[in-house]
Each structure stands twice: as C-alpha cells, then as structure tokens.
Amino acid sequence: MADHSDSSNSWLLLQRVWALFGLALFGATYKLWFPESTFPHVPLLRPFAASIFQTDGVHYLTLGAIVLALLWLLAKPNATVWCLMFISLTCSLLVNQHRLQPWAFHLLLGAMVFMACSRKRGTKLLRILTISIYVFSAAGKFDYQFMYTVGQQFLQAATSLIGMDSTQWDAGLTAKATLIFPAFELLVGVLLCNSKTRRVGIPAAIILHTSIMLILSPLGLNHKPGVVIWNCLFVILIPLLFRANQKPARMSTDRSDRSVRSQIVAILVLSTSVLPITEPLGKYDHWLAWGLYSPRTSRVIVNIPLYNVRVIDELEPYMIPQFGDSPFRTFDMRRWSLDELNVPIYPQDRFQLAVARHIAHKYQLGDGIEIHLLGIADRFTGQRSSQVLRGVQEIDMYCRQYFFSATPTYLNR
C-alpha cells in the first residue's frame, strides 16, 4: 500500500477535493443509500439478494463506513482509509446496482488509485481515466436520439440563458446545432491529452462544466442536484490534475508502484478506460461506459392492464394517461426513481426489467402485465429492436439469461 505521507500538497489537495465532493454527492442522493425506500433493491450479483446481505444493518453499516472514511480523508488523506472507503462502497454497490451512478463509479475508481498508487502513477492513471470520460461521453451523444431528444432540451436551455429561442429555428439547423455539445466535449478530451495543448484544454474544460451546470440548474432544465455537484467537481479537479507543474515521470521509481496492489489497480483503471468500446455491442453497462445524457440506451416499457391499475393506488402517481382505446396504461418507472430516490433510474434493460418483476410480483399482476424490451438505438436512424414479454412467468424466464442479477430482493423474502 502506497505511503502518501511524502506526497505533494497538490496530491493531498486532490484527495481532499475528491472526498469533499463525495460527501456532497452522498448528501444529495442520501435516499438511494437508505434501505427504507419503496423503490426495489436489485443486487448486482444474485448471491447478494440473500436476506443476510439485505438487512437494514448492512445498508447502514456500509453507508456509515463510507461517510466516516470520507470525513477522515477530508482532514487527513491516507491510503488505509481510502481502502476502507473502497471496500465499503464496493459492498454497497453489490447489494444494490442502482447505486452504480456515474459519480459513484468515478469515486470508486479514484479510491482505488489513492489507496494503492504513488502520486506519479496515480496522476497518470487519473488523467487517462478523465480523458476517457470525455471521449466516451461525447461518443455517446453523436447519435440520432440525442440530436432529436435530449440534445434539443440542452439547446433550448442553453439558448434561453442568452436570450434566444432555438424552438424558432429551422428543424434541420437545431438538430445539427445539438452536436456542438458532444463536439466541444470531445475537443476538451483531445486537448487534455497533450501537455502542449493543456493550457487551452483546462479552461475549455472549466467552460464546458460551468455551462453544463447552468443548463442543468434551476435556471435551465432544473435537474437533480447530484449531476450539478459532479460537474462542479470537474471544475476543480481538472486544474489540479492537469496543471503544467504536475508532470508524472514516464517511469516511476516509487517502490509502491512495483507492488502487486498497485499493478492490479493500474490494470483495472486502464481497463475501465477502454472497456466502453464494447458498450454498443451490449457487453458493458451504459453508465459505466460514461453514457451520460445519452438517450440511446436500452430500456423497458411497463404496461399494466386497466383493470389492475384501478386497484393499485400506490402506482397511480406514475401512471401515464391511457392512450386511445389501449387496454393498458404505461408505468413511468423513471419518474418513480426521481421522486422516490432523487436520482435517475439505472439506464439498463436488465435493471429496469428487475424493477418490472418487482411490480409484477408485488401486485400479483399475473398474465396481465406486458413488458416491451427496447434495445440500444441505432446511432444513425434512432431505430431500436423490440421484444414483448407477457405475463410474470415469461418475464421470470427471460431474466435467467443475464449474468448480472435481474432479480429484485422482494422475490427472496
């Protein structure tokens, strides 16, 4: 384990900033980490659905350990406490995959680096990770769905901040204008790659994140505070991590970097920096691939028969009005997540299908429930593959194919 006692002030400051914003993000999303929520818990791996892992005590113990570790790190960063934070956060994610929010995954990777690597190697790894976030986040937005949905919302919010109205523009122009967002994001990632262009890349990154904060703030789209706080982290993180006097040597001589722990962490961080390449193939989760505000992700539509809806008062606030003479009403699980937990729903068909299973079993919907599984949207046409599952039995059978769990803890009671 690396000894950080002789680390530079900037390395210690970086750790304190990471810990401070970690605390702020846990505070903004506290409902997600408490066990009392009516929103279903879905463990990442099936064994963690067992009741021994899903007790209130386990949830509170891991959360308490995380918060105490971050408070300690805010005062005195050291590798041992980062290790405690990493273990506690890993356990918390294993018992509920909804907690794999992008910022939580980012915090987890940072904890790995701080607990095992010297300043030189750690700086290099965090730079690579940060650049990969920009590149893959941008790549997910060069997409038909972004151009005509989320991108339009971003554009309208951005133009309204400067007294303009993009809704009055030509439709073709607005679609193309939305690509300014991922293009600038990609440019920031490219500029940060080279020491000669970082003097431009650093202020560009600050402009990018400040703009996103304004767009997502109450002045714009009024999104949940977690995403604004995470962007604020990058405003401070980028200058600390990429400033000119932070030049890690090509070959670190720190003994800790030759340890097995440091080598494993380096492999893991580098892997998470390139694995997003496999996301379009359905082999890697969208959020872990930094698919941020990318609407092309796989998803689930839950249709509940009208005769069931009338007797389920708890679901009524999230039921979309009947369309035409359809015998169903659609359940909006995304709004349920935002209202109940103050965070977006995990954008993965596997997780959302598990939420649908919870509803189907808890309210005994039997053969009446209908699930539409929508695949990843085509980047150029926006078209998706679609599959319909009808009835609880068919849904349960389909969920067996996933490697990661699609079983809510409700089914293990």
Secondary structure, DSSP 4 states (H G I P E B T S, - for coil): ----TT--HHHHHHHHHHHHHHHHHHHHTHHHHSTT-SSPP--SSGGGGSTTTSSHHHHHHHHHHHHHHHHHHHHS--HHHHHHHHHHHHHHHHH-GGG--HHHHHHHHHHHHHHH--HHHHHHHHHHHHHHHHHHHHHTTSSHHHHHTHHHHHHHHHHHHTT--GGGS-HHHHHHHTTHHHHHHHHHHHHTTSTTTHHHHHHHHHHHHHHHHHHHSTTTT---HHHHHHHHHHHHHHHHHH-TT----SS---GGGGSHHHHHHHHHHHHHHHGGGGGGGTSS-TTTTT-TT-TTS-EEEEEEEHHHHTT-GGGGGGBPPP-TT-SEEEE-HHHHHHHHHSSPPP--HHHHHHHHHHHHHHTT-TT--EEEEE-PPPTTT----EEEEESHHHHHHHHTT-SS----GGGG-
